[in-house]
Amino acid sequence: APHQPHTSPTSAPHQPNLPLPTPSILLHFRPNALLDPFAPYPHPKQVLLESTAGDLPFWIAPIQLRLLPVSDDFRPYCEEVLAAAKAAGLRAEIDIGGRSLSKQIKVGNQEKISVLAVIGKDEVERRMLTLTSRKVGKLGTFDFEAAIANMAAAVETSVEPHEVEGVAAIDVESQPA
């Protein structure tokens, strides 16, 4: 009897001297593969986001510093601080405004902003920043250039701003107005 060629599951004719396709064998099962079959393991950023619930460390937070002007009168000073922060490599922004200070702080906390800086009359007159950290609460009042340098050093060394050595808060009560 003449040899009849076999057909593969794809209906392509099979060459008589080649073996038939063998079934696939599952060697390793990852539940993640159902979500992203091309990633061999979860991306480290994905693990970090899941483990921190979006409350990222200061040095990798999408917004590291948000300036909260008490009124629009203090926006020019905020613009100056923002320019210095961006020049130092920080990811910073000024709050959009139109809200009370307590609402700005609440929104900043909900958005998990690492450091909030309240800018009022005293901060503008003394060229200071009053900083609050999500991690430890009130950091204190600092010379604005020293505060920016402190936060840039924190990014450089992958620590939180309160962990940087050498920058102390200024005792505003003992400073002359």
N, C-alpha and C positions, 0 to 999 in steps of 0.2 A: 504494500500500500504506500502511495506517495506520502511524504512528510507534509503535514498541514502546519503552516506557521501559526504560532500562538499570538494572541492579541493582548496587549497590556490594558490596564484599566482606562487608559486614555484613548483607546481604540487605535493606537499606532501599531503597525505590524511589528512583530518581534522577530529579531534575527535568530535563526535556529541555533547558532553557536554561542549566543550570549545568554547568561542566566536571567531568569525572570526577576522582576523587582521584588525585593523582600519587604515585608511590613516594617514600619518604623517601631522602634522600641523607646519608651519613655524612661530615661535614666535618672532624671532629676525633675522634681516638681516644685515650682515656686508659686505661691498664691499671687505674688506681685505680677507674675507673667500675664495674668488675666487683664490687668490694667495697662501694662506697658510691656508688650512681649519683646521689645528690642533692647530694653535695659537689663543687663545681666543681674544687677543688684540695685537697691534703691539708691538714688543720688544722695550724697551727703547733705545737700541743702534740704532735700525732702525730709530726711531723718531729723535734721535740726529744726525745721519748721514744725514738724509733728511733735517733737519732744519739748519744744518751748512754747507751743500754742501761739506762735507769732510774736512772743515777747523776746526778740532777738538781743544778743549781746550788743553793747554800744558800737563796737568797731565794725559790725556788719549790718547794722540797722539801716533800712532804706532812708529814714529821716533821723539824723542823730540829734539835731537841735531845732527846736521850734521857738521862735521869738513871739511873745505875746504882748503886744502893745496895749497899755491900759486905755489909751485913746489914740485917735488918728494924729494928734499933735506930736506923738513920739515916733511916727513912722520914719522920718528922716534919719534918726539915730538908729532905728532898726535896720534901715537900708545900709548904713555904714557898717554895722556889726555883721550883717549878712555878707557883705562884700569881703570883709576880713575873714569870716568863717570859711567861705568858699575858696578864698585864696590859700587858706591853710589846708584845704583838701577835705573839709567837712561837708556833709550833706545836710544843709540847713534850709529853713524857709521861714517866712513871716506868716503868722496866722492871717486868714482872709479878712478878719475883722467883722464888724457888724454884730458882734455878740458880746455879752458881758464877760468880764474876766473869769468868773467862776465857770461859765459855759465853755470858754476857751480851754480852761484847764481840764474840765470834764471830757471834752472832745479829744484833747491831747492824750489823756489817759486811756480812753477807749481805743484810740488808734495806736496805742502802745509806743508813743514817741519816747525815746530814751531820756532826753533832757529838755525841760521846758525852762525858758528864761522870761521872767516877768519884767517888762520895761515900763517904768513909771517915771514920775518927775525926778525922784531921787537918783535913779539909775542914769538918767540923761544928764543931770547936773554934775554928777560925780564920775561919769563915764564908767559905770559899773554894770554888772549883770547879776541878778539874783536868780540862782539856779536851783532847780528841783529835779532830782533823778527818780526815775521809775523804780529803781532798785533799792535806794536807801532813803528816799525822801529829800528833805531840804539839805542842799549842799552848802548854802551860804551865799554871801555877796562877794564878788570878785572884781578886780580891775578887768575890764573887758578884754584887753589884749592878753593878760595872764590866763584868763578863762579859756580863750580860744587856743592858746599855746598848750594848756593843760589837756583840752579835748583832743587836739591834734596828736599829742604825745600818747594819749590813751589809745587812739586808733593805731598809731605806729607800733605800740607794744602789745596790742590786743588785750587790753584790760578796760575796766570801767573807769570813768573820770575820777571817781573818788579814790581809786587805787593808785593814782599817779603820785609820786613823791615830790615834795618841794613847793607845791602851790597851796597856800593857806587862805582861808576865807578872811575877809577884812571885817573887823568889828566896826560895824556902821555906827553904833552908839557912841564910840569914842572919836569918830571922825568929825571935824568941823564941817558945817554945812556950807 
